[in-house]
């Protein structure tokens, strides 16, 4: 092995001894290079004429600077130098003075440990400084956060309070003091409940308790506070949330106060407007409804409620003749008087619109007490009212309901009050009527039917069938009489009943038109299938329908669209409907006659007013019906008075040149007696059962009915 | 929540051992306190090769940085840099090119303060205190803005870092977001503890670090490859750190798996 090879081997072994005990940022070849230089230094120290510890100490320090800081690095280095360095220098161990070698090792170790101590202390100092610096920075950040919080706290327009978990105020900002018209100092140590009026204690305390118990993350309640020694009311929106400590336990709460007084005033004004009638200042429908509902909610046994519906009589006339300004003044005066009387009794007066008013007695002392109140406000509103130069007297119809709240509901109450008012009005105006279930059952029934009828028309619940009218002389078919039938889903309704309601409510216009069209379609169908054998059809037109504006056009259109010939139809109307108020025949008559219609006067004999002028009209036929006809129906001898009446009515018709038909004839005997007094044709059971248009056609086709005119 | 977002300072906790200062201890440094040494010595008693593996990880950093330097990378982002004892990225890089720029990132205030001291006067290196998960906070920090250009290739170093990121923090997502911001041609240096071999050592480590500021989670080679699926691993792929391009044959361990850590350098194509 050459000297150089010996040295290389020494260096590599040295690298193995020192690498791995601590991290060095050099690669292994770089470490070899470094240790090679160190080896050279040590050799020269070993070989020096005069020994110096400097070189060896430098090598020790260099190892530390390169971060060979592990104890294994020093141990390995010392052992290797002690055993291997003489060989690298070209000697055997025995040839090197022992003292020189030990001194060299000592110097190397001394340099190493001095540098290690320096380095360690240096690093400790650096890390300590780093900790201090980090702490300073954290502290600074805390201070900045704290300062920012303080700035927010102090300058916020929002009131901020720091509150302990038991509700004690620990600190507040200036805004809280301003909102509650006091000073910050005086608020500290009071509680959040001190900042609300008694009525809000419970709500706030409960919300706060739930927050502190961590049931809720925050709370928000609107509260009122009355400033002591003044009437000033402060409304605030109070929002609370919890602040947790480092261990996640609630530490304190932050409560925010927003002054919402102005917002509340506006809200109150808006809500007053939403609940009141602008003309009279009385409650409106919304407020009435809500008060009625809350009165009904009181289900204490024996609790009673009263509801009165009022309609001013003849108000429309006042409006039409004296103008709306006068009408409005009258409404205001009535409203004022109504309010004065009922308000004193704890009742509520409301205006529904137009001339309709309602009085709610939410806590009624009984029917007698409510009727007493009605009579008092009735007196008040009917006293004359002076508007400008006019002295007006209002009169009203009143419907009253008074009953226990248990077992009734809003709908029922309103409906019954409405029915009572309806009864009061139909009994004649300026009346009041108390709801009575028996009396009102009938009214209620009609009420319901009138409500159902328009929908029934839409749903095709009506249909038309025909009663045969036969000549008494030979039993042949004289005509058929149309009847409208309501296929009501619940029960049978007599057509006379619903037609009367339709007449009252005005549905008769739609129903009449519908029926007219049905009849024309059937008549046309008969013309098509039976030709000249097609029967004449008589159809009842109600007085209201007969006078409906546009009726002529409507009927003309129906004829055109269906193609039915007018000569096949007989329009059946009551005598009174043929004449106007002055007793002259109505204008439409001549138009209908021009169109080819003929008329039947129904209920002939019930009214003799226009008898004399009937002959002027295109009427060929009269129909008689009614109880007095039944006097001839029994098995016993005819009842003389009835016989006389029938006789005189029929005679009158004959004198006018009319053909006479009797309705409601059931038996042959009845028919025979009527025939005897001059009745020419009959309908009813005797003449034949009611049948559909198709059945009528089949009956005629089969020869069952012999057509004859 | 990190400092920037909450507006609140992260407290300097000197009561609990820090992984960064323990690591410094394993490397032979004295930038540590009794509390750190106590944990480090406990670890050493259970896992005798812990100093070796810390040093090997540090050597892997050196080789990975050199690898990137050799491929022309001149900007480095070292996340989870810890206490920079010796062989820091800026020392390695600036020894090759004094203009090389380096940004260190750590979430631990003391480590950051320490780095600041070390870097005082070095215009091409700086440190950011931020959380790894706060990707925008890291990449858009004033320091990164000043020193790094993400339109050009960058080397991001995440050594011995992700074994402190539990699944609940969605590590895959974090890596994806860094990948998104890195230019094509960038590199990722990555090392991670594993229990694929010598699980008993790994379990001791996990146990010992459980109550430190930095609990550990070990991952398998497969899991690590999955974490890095956005990157193409350069040769030799995911291997035990001593096996990753050793400078001499002597630097390979007889049993590389005793290093308990995988190393890999990924490339963004």
Interface residues (C-beta under 8 A of the other chain):
Chain A: X16 X20 X21 X22 X23 X24 X25 X27 X28 X29 X67 X69 X70 X119 X120 X123 X124 X126 X127 X129 X130 X131 X133 X134 X135 X137 X138 X139 X140 X141 X142 X145 X148
Chain B: X3 X7 X8 X9 X10 X11 X12 X14 X21 X27 X28 X29 X30 X31 X32 X33 X51 X52 X54 X55 X58 X59 X62 X83 X85 X86 X87 X91 X92 X109 X110 X111 X112 X113 X114 X116 X117 X118 X247 X248 X250 X251
